[in-house]
Amino acid sequence: MAKLYVGNLPYTYNESSIRDMFSGFQEIQSVSLITDKQTGRSKGFGFVELSDADADKAIAELNGKDIGGRTVVVSIARPMEDRPRRDFGGGGNSRGGGFGGGNRSGGFNRRG
């Protein structure tokens, strides 16, 4: 079995829509759409598990295809630990993000 990442999906898609998208392939084991925990809305990506032979065909046929005005990405899913970590800055201090850096002088140097 192979697990595929399916990204850049229209936000109107649900798991049934993804299953329909892969209907031309034999053994679909599972389909999961990732949703926002608070709103329940689609995040525009999900995962499909299917046989190894079908996975290669699905990537070849569906990757880069225009679906609902969006260019869909279909590739082999990578484990979470293989993905680069995103750093949003902040440095762990209590002064907030990096915007302004705590300088409250209005952006110019006031010398008397």
N, CA, C and O atoms as a DFTB+ gen file, in Angstrom:
448 C
 N C O
     1  1       0.825      -1.189       0.000
     2  2       0.000       0.000       0.000
     3  2       0.868       1.251       0.000
     4  3       1.947       1.281       0.591
     5  1       0.380       2.266      -0.666
     6  2       1.075       3.548      -0.722
     7  2       0.118       4.634      -0.228
     8  3      -1.085       4.590      -0.488
     9  1       0.674       5.595       0.482
    10  2      -0.120       6.721       0.952
    11  2       0.258       7.933       0.120
    12  3       1.433       8.287       0.026
    13  1      -0.744       8.573      -0.488
    14  2      -0.518       9.728      -1.334
    15  2      -0.990      10.995      -0.644
    16  3      -2.017      11.011       0.036
    17  1      -0.221      12.050      -0.832
    18  2      -0.619      13.389      -0.423
    19  2      -1.376      13.998      -1.597
    20  3      -0.909      13.936      -2.734
    21  1      -2.531      14.581      -1.332
    22  2      -3.325      15.238      -2.368
    23  2      -3.542      16.667      -1.895
    24  3      -4.278      16.904      -0.937
    25  1      -2.899      17.624      -2.569
    26  2      -2.933      19.001      -2.114
    27  2      -3.474      19.969      -3.137
    28  3      -3.667      19.629      -4.304
    29  1      -3.715      21.183      -2.677
    30  2      -4.260      22.289      -3.465
    31  2      -5.649      21.953      -4.003
    32  3      -6.011      22.322      -5.120
    33  1      -6.414      21.242      -3.173
    34  2      -7.779      20.887      -3.547
    35  2      -8.711      22.082      -3.383
    36  3      -8.453      22.958      -2.557
    37  1      -9.782      22.127      -4.153
    38  2     -10.791      23.164      -3.912
    39  2     -11.332      23.010      -2.478
    40  3     -11.512      21.889      -2.002
    41  1     -11.583      24.113      -1.805
    42  2     -12.052      24.061      -0.421
    43  2     -13.459      23.482      -0.305
    44  3     -13.906      23.145       0.791
    45  1     -14.148      23.369      -1.423
    46  2     -15.487      22.786      -1.420
    47  2     -15.441      21.257      -1.437
    48  3     -16.470      20.611      -1.242
    49  1     -14.276      20.676      -1.666
    50  2     -14.152      19.222      -1.732
    51  2     -14.338      18.606      -0.353
    52  3     -13.961      19.176       0.671
    53  1     -14.945      17.397      -0.371
    54  2     -15.054      16.598       0.841
    55  2     -14.445      15.222       0.540
    56  3     -13.923      15.008      -0.554
    57  1     -14.507      14.292       1.497
    58  2     -13.893      12.977       1.282
    59  2     -14.535      12.246       0.099
    60  3     -13.849      11.534      -0.634
    61  1     -15.828      12.417      -0.086
    62  2     -16.515      11.787      -1.210
    63  2     -16.000      12.333      -2.545
    64  3     -15.845      11.581      -3.507
    65  1     -15.737      13.635      -2.600
    66  2     -15.199      14.254      -3.819
    67  2     -13.819      13.692      -4.155
    68  3     -13.503      13.447      -5.319
    69  1     -13.005      13.491      -3.121
    70  2     -11.663      12.931      -3.338
    71  2     -11.786      11.485      -3.814
    72  3     -11.078      11.065      -4.729
    73  1     -12.682      10.729      -3.192
    74  2     -12.893       9.338      -3.608
    75  2     -13.326       9.291      -5.077
    76  3     -12.873       8.426      -5.826
    77  1     -14.195      10.208      -5.491
    78  2     -14.620      10.278      -6.899
    79  2     -13.437      10.596      -7.813
    80  3     -13.327      10.052      -8.911
    81  1     -12.559      11.476      -7.351
    82  2     -11.380      11.864      -8.123
    83  2     -10.487      10.654      -8.407
    84  3      -9.863      10.570      -9.465
    85  1     -10.431       9.716      -7.451
    86  2      -9.589       8.522      -7.579
    87  2     -10.387       7.294      -8.016
    88  3      -9.881       6.175      -7.932
    89  1     -11.600       7.478      -8.470
    90  2     -12.474       6.348      -8.798
    91  2     -11.945       5.477      -9.932
    92  3     -12.344       4.317     -10.041
    93  1     -11.067       5.995     -10.772
    94  2     -10.519       5.211     -11.876
    95  2      -9.431       4.242     -11.447
    96  3      -8.868       3.533     -12.281
    97  1      -9.135       4.204     -10.182
    98  2      -8.077       3.324      -9.679
    99  2      -8.703       2.242      -8.816
   100  3      -9.724       2.466      -8.166
   101  1      -8.084       1.067      -8.814
   102  2      -8.677      -0.132      -8.226
   103  2      -8.897      -0.071      -6.711
   104  3     -10.017       0.151      -6.251
   105  1      -7.860      -0.262      -5.967
   106  2      -7.984      -0.528      -4.537
   107  2      -7.771       0.714      -3.680
   108  3      -6.668       0.943      -3.183
   109  1      -8.805       1.507      -3.505
   110  2      -8.709       2.647      -2.591
   111  2      -8.969       2.114      -1.190
   112  3     -10.070       1.655      -0.886
   113  1      -7.957       2.176      -0.345
   114  2      -8.085       1.666       1.023
   115  2      -8.700       2.701       1.960
   116  3      -9.555       2.378       2.784
   117  1      -8.254       3.951       1.821
   118  2      -8.795       4.993       2.701
   119  2      -8.628       6.360       2.049
   120  3      -7.753       6.575       1.211
   121  1      -9.494       7.268       2.461
   122  2      -9.449       8.659       2.025
   123  2      -9.650       9.507       3.267
   124  3     -10.571       9.265       4.048
   125  1      -8.787      10.504       3.453
   126  2      -8.990      11.414       4.584
   127  2      -8.711      12.842       4.127
   128  3      -7.702      13.122       3.479
   129  1      -9.618      13.723       4.478
   130  2      -9.497      15.140       4.177
   131  2      -9.152      15.848       5.476
   132  3      -9.804      15.622       6.495
   133  1      -8.146      16.692       5.453
   134  2      -7.730      17.406       6.654
   135  2      -8.589      18.665       6.792
   136  3      -8.721      19.454       5.855
   137  1      -9.163      18.830       7.974
   138  2     -10.045      19.960       8.228
   139  2      -9.553      20.782       9.404
   140  3      -8.811      20.289      10.253
   141  1      -9.967      22.028       9.448
   142  2      -9.656      22.915      10.558
   143  2     -10.425      22.440      11.792
   144  3     -11.627      22.185      11.710
   145  1      -9.748      22.321      12.922
   146  2     -10.380      21.790      14.128
   147  2     -11.492      22.689      14.657
   148  3     -12.476      22.199      15.211
   149  1     -11.342      23.991      14.492
   150  2     -12.337      24.912      15.038
   151  2     -13.531      25.104      14.120
   152  3     -14.671      25.133      14.582
   153  1     -13.279      25.236      12.824
   154  2     -14.382      25.547      11.905
   155  2     -14.930      24.322      11.177
   156  3     -16.062      24.342      10.693
   157  1     -14.127      23.249      11.098
   158  2     -14.546      22.068      10.362
   159  2     -14.382      22.202       8.858
   160  3     -14.700      21.275       8.114
   161  1     -13.882      23.363       8.397
   162  2     -13.680      23.585       6.960
   163  2     -12.435      22.863       6.471
   164  3     -11.480      22.658       7.220
   165  1     -12.464      22.485       5.208
   166  2     -11.327      21.826       4.576
   167  2     -10.108      22.744       4.579
   168  3     -10.229      23.957       4.406
   169  1      -8.926      22.146       4.780
   170  2      -7.677      22.900       4.664
   171  2      -7.106      22.797       3.256
   172  3      -6.044      23.353       2.975
   173  1      -7.803      22.091       2.371
   174  2      -7.379      22.014       0.974
   175  2      -6.405      20.892       0.672
   176  3      -5.790      20.870      -0.394
   177  1      -6.258      19.946       1.618
   178  2      -5.409      18.796       1.323
   179  2      -5.892      17.580       2.091
   180  3      -6.665      17.682       3.044
   181  1      -5.413      16.424       1.647
   182  2      -5.794      15.179       2.298
   183  2      -4.869      14.062       1.872
   184  3      -3.826      14.296       1.261
   185  1      -5.264      12.841       2.203
   186  2      -4.444      11.670       1.925
   187  2      -5.312      10.547       1.387
   188  3      -6.469      10.391       1.777
   189  1      -4.729       9.762       0.476
   190  2      -5.410       8.613      -0.104
   191  2      -4.451       7.436      -0.026
   192  3      -3.278       7.563      -0.375
   193  1      -4.950       6.283       0.434
   194  2      -4.150       5.067       0.445
   195  2      -4.679       4.123      -0.622
   196  3      -5.876       3.837      -0.679
   197  1      -3.767       3.638      -1.473
   198  2      -4.135       2.681      -2.497
   199  2      -2.939       1.817      -2.834
   200  3      -1.840       2.050      -2.332
   201  1      -3.146       0.812      -3.690
   202  2      -2.069      -0.122      -4.027
   203  2      -0.894       0.614      -4.660
   204  3      -1.058       1.687      -5.240
   205  1       0.302       0.019      -4.539
   206  2       1.510       0.647      -5.076
   207  2       1.406       0.913      -6.580
   208  3       1.792       1.983      -7.052
   209  1       0.885      -0.062      -7.332
   210  2       0.770       0.106      -8.788
   211  2      -0.195       1.240      -9.122
   212  3       0.076       2.035     -10.021
   213  1      -1.314       1.322      -8.410
   214  2      -2.273       2.398      -8.649
   215  2      -1.714       3.746      -8.219
   216  3      -2.041       4.767      -8.825
   217  1      -0.881       3.771      -7.191
   218  2      -0.306       5.032      -6.711
   219  2       0.533       5.683      -7.805
   220  3       0.424       6.886      -8.044
   221  1       1.367       4.889      -8.468
   222  2       2.196       5.431      -9.547
   223  2       1.336       5.974     -10.684
   224  3       1.625       7.035     -11.238
   225  1       0.275       5.237     -11.030
   226  2      -0.627       5.690     -12.098
   227  2      -1.372       6.955     -11.680
   228  3      -1.540       7.874     -12.481
   229  1      -1.814       6.999     -10.435
   230  2      -2.564       8.165      -9.945
   231  2      -1.698       9.417      -9.975
   232  3      -2.166      10.485     -10.368
   233  1      -0.442       9.293      -9.563
   234  2       0.469      10.442      -9.596
   235  2       0.645      10.918     -11.035
   236  3       0.572      12.114     -11.317
   237  1       0.877       9.970     -11.939
   238  2       1.089      10.322     -13.343
   239  2      -0.147      10.991     -13.962
   240  3      -0.013      11.921     -14.757
   241  1      -1.326      10.529     -13.608
   242  2      -2.555      11.043     -14.226
   243  2      -3.122      12.285     -13.549
   244  3      -3.701      13.138     -14.220
   245  1      -2.966      12.403     -12.225
   246  2      -3.658      13.468     -11.508
   247  2      -2.777      14.643     -11.084
   248  3      -3.276      15.757     -10.924
   249  1      -1.479      14.415     -10.901
   250  2      -0.609      15.506     -10.468
   251  2      -0.547      16.585     -11.547
   252  3      -0.236      16.304     -12.705
   253  1      -0.846      17.816     -11.153
   254  2      -0.828      18.937     -12.090
   255  2      -2.133      19.147     -12.834
   256  3      -2.244      20.075     -13.636
   257  1      -3.125      18.300     -12.582
   258  2      -4.421      18.421     -13.259
   259  2      -5.208      19.594     -12.666
   260  3      -5.165      19.845     -11.462
   261  1      -5.924      20.302     -13.540
   262  2      -6.773      21.413     -13.095
   263  2      -8.110      20.852     -12.621
   264  3      -8.845      20.227     -13.385
   265  1      -8.406      21.087     -11.355
   266  2      -9.667      20.642     -10.769
   267  2     -10.285      21.826     -10.047
   268  3      -9.722      22.333      -9.078
   269  1     -11.424      22.258     -10.513
   270  2     -12.108      23.382      -9.882
   271  2     -11.304      24.668      -9.916
   272  3     -11.402      25.488      -9.004
   273  1     -10.504      24.851     -10.967
   274  2      -9.693      26.060     -11.093
   275  2      -8.404      26.029     -10.291
   276  3      -7.721      27.046     -10.178
   277  1      -8.064      24.881      -9.737
   278  2      -6.833      24.753      -8.950
   279  2      -5.983      23.635      -9.529
   280  3      -6.513      22.617      -9.974
   281  1      -4.672      23.817      -9.527
   282  2      -3.747      22.798     -10.010
   283  2      -3.426      21.860      -8.851
   284  3      -2.705      22.229      -7.924
   285  1      -3.966      20.649      -8.913
   286  2      -3.850      19.679      -7.828
   287  2      -2.451      19.075      -7.784
   288  3      -1.835      18.824      -8.820
   289  1      -1.962      18.847      -6.569
   290  2      -0.674      18.193      -6.338
   291  2      -0.946      16.797      -5.802
   292  3      -1.653      16.641      -4.807
   293  1      -0.394      15.786      -6.449
   294  2      -0.513      14.404      -5.976
   295  2       0.895      13.833      -5.933
   296  3       1.592      13.801      -6.947
   297  1       1.309      13.382      -4.749
   298  2       2.659      12.827      -4.581
   299  2       2.648      11.810      -3.451
   300  3       1.673      11.702      -2.707
   301  1       3.734      11.071      -3.333
   302  2       3.882      10.135      -2.218
   303  2       3.937      10.954      -0.931
   304  3       4.683      11.929      -0.845
   305  1       3.158      10.562       0.055
   306  2       3.145      11.270       1.345
   307  2       4.442      10.973       2.091
   308  3       4.948       9.850       2.071
   309  1       4.962      11.996       2.744
   310  2       6.167      11.826       3.555
   311  2       5.774      11.820       5.027
   312  3       4.842      12.520       5.420
   313  1       6.473      11.040       5.841
   314  2       6.196      11.070       7.282
   315  2       6.451      12.459       7.850
   316  3       7.292      13.193       7.329
   317  1       5.745      12.828       8.900
   318  2       5.875      14.166       9.472
   319  2       7.311      14.500       9.876
   320  3       7.734      15.646       9.729
   321  1       8.060      13.532      10.375
   322  2       9.423      13.839      10.823
   323  2      10.373      14.157       9.675
   324  3      11.454      14.698       9.911
   325  1       9.999      13.837       8.440
   326  2      10.841      14.134       7.282
   327  2      10.636      15.554       6.757
   328  3      11.419      16.027       5.934
   329  1       9.596      16.232       7.223
   330  2       9.306      17.568       6.722
   331  2      10.092      18.604       7.520
   332  3      10.302      18.437       8.722
   333  1      10.524      19.671       6.855
   334  2      11.245      20.716       7.587
   335  2      10.337      21.407       8.594
   336  3       9.148      21.602       8.340
   337  1      10.896      21.770       9.720
   338  2      10.144      22.446      10.771
   339  2       9.977      23.910      10.403
   340  3      10.914      24.536       9.907
   341  1       8.801      24.458      10.640
   342  2       8.538      25.864      10.343
   343  2       8.808      26.680      11.595
   344  3       8.362      26.327      12.687
   345  1       9.540      27.772      11.429
   346  2       9.871      28.645      12.545
   347  2       9.206      29.988      12.309
   348  3       9.474      30.659      11.313
   349  1       8.344      30.371      13.225
   350  2       7.626      31.622      13.085
   351  2       8.272      32.753      13.867
   352  3       7.682      33.825      13.996
   353  1       9.462      32.538      14.388
   354  2      10.169      33.598      15.106
   355  2       9.607      33.814      16.486
   356  3       8.946      32.931      17.034
   357  1       9.854      34.957      17.049
   358  2       9.356      35.268      18.375
   359  2      10.403      35.061      19.446
   360  3      10.436      35.802      20.429
   361  1      11.260      34.065      19.276
   362  2      12.371      33.853      20.196
   363  2      11.991      33.478      21.613
   364  3      12.880      33.358      22.457
   365  1      10.729      33.288      21.917
   366  2      10.323      32.844      23.230
   367  2      10.258      33.934      24.286
   368  3       9.954      33.631      25.440
   369  1      10.529      35.189      23.947
   370  2      10.419      36.237      24.954
   371  2       8.990      36.765      24.992
   372  3       8.165      36.371      24.168
   373  1       8.698      37.630      25.915
   374  2       7.330      38.108      26.066
   375  2       7.096      39.450      25.380
   376  3       6.074      40.096      25.610
   377  1       8.041      39.873      24.537
   378  2       7.900      41.172      23.888
   379  2       7.197      41.092      22.548
   380  3       7.141      42.082      21.819
   381  1       6.674      39.957      22.221
   382  2       5.929      39.826      20.970
   383  2       6.811      39.435      19.807
   384  3       7.983      39.106      19.992
   385  1       6.259      39.468      18.616
   386  2       6.980      39.101      17.400
   387  2       8.066      40.091      17.075
   388  3       8.357      40.968      17.889
   389  1       8.665      39.983      15.932
   390  2       9.784      40.834      15.584
   391  2       9.395      42.176      15.004
   392  3      10.289      42.960      14.683
   393  1       8.138      42.489      14.851
   394  2       7.729      43.719      14.191
   395  2       7.947      44.901      15.114
   396  3       7.300      44.994      16.157
   397  1       8.820      45.780      14.762
   398  2       9.097      46.962      15.587
   399  2      10.191      46.736      16.608
   400  3      10.848      47.689      17.028
   401  1      10.401      45.498      17.014
   402  2      11.497      45.157      17.920
   403  2      11.483      45.903      19.246
   404  3      12.529      46.039      19.880
   405  1      10.352      46.379      19.672
   406  2      10.273      47.063      20.953
   407  2      10.672      48.525      20.888
   408  3      10.636      49.209      21.911
   409  1      11.047      49.022      19.735
   410  2      11.436      50.423      19.582
   411  2      10.173      51.273      19.536
   412  3       9.406      51.194      18.576
   413  1       9.956      52.069      20.548
   414  2       8.732      52.859      20.630
   415  2       8.968      54.334      20.272
   416  3       8.122      55.183      20.550
   417  1      10.109      54.633      19.659
   418  2      10.458      56.018      19.384
   419  2       9.846      56.548      18.090
   420  3      10.147      57.673      17.693
   421  1       9.018      55.789      17.439
   422  2       8.367      56.262      16.215
   423  2       9.234      56.089      14.982
   424  3       8.906      56.635      13.928
   425  1      10.320      55.354      15.075
   426  2      11.121      55.053      13.907
   427  2      12.260      56.034      13.654
   428  3      12.986      55.871      12.674
   429  1      12.441      57.030      14.485
   430  2      13.584      57.924      14.294
   431  2      14.238      58.160      15.648
   432  3      13.634      57.949      16.699
   433  1      15.442      58.586      15.593
   434  2      16.237      58.745      16.810
   435  2      16.028      60.160      17.379
   436  3      16.283      61.156      16.702
   437  1      15.568      60.225      18.611
   438  2      15.309      61.544      19.255
   439  2      16.490      61.896      20.143
   440  3      16.711      61.294      21.194
   441  1      17.221      62.864      19.699
   442  2      18.353      63.333      20.519
   443  2      18.122      64.793      20.848
   444  3      17.784      65.581      19.965
   445  1      18.296      65.156      22.078
   446  2      18.005      66.471      22.558
   447  2      18.928      67.511      22.222
   448  3      18.728      68.663      22.609
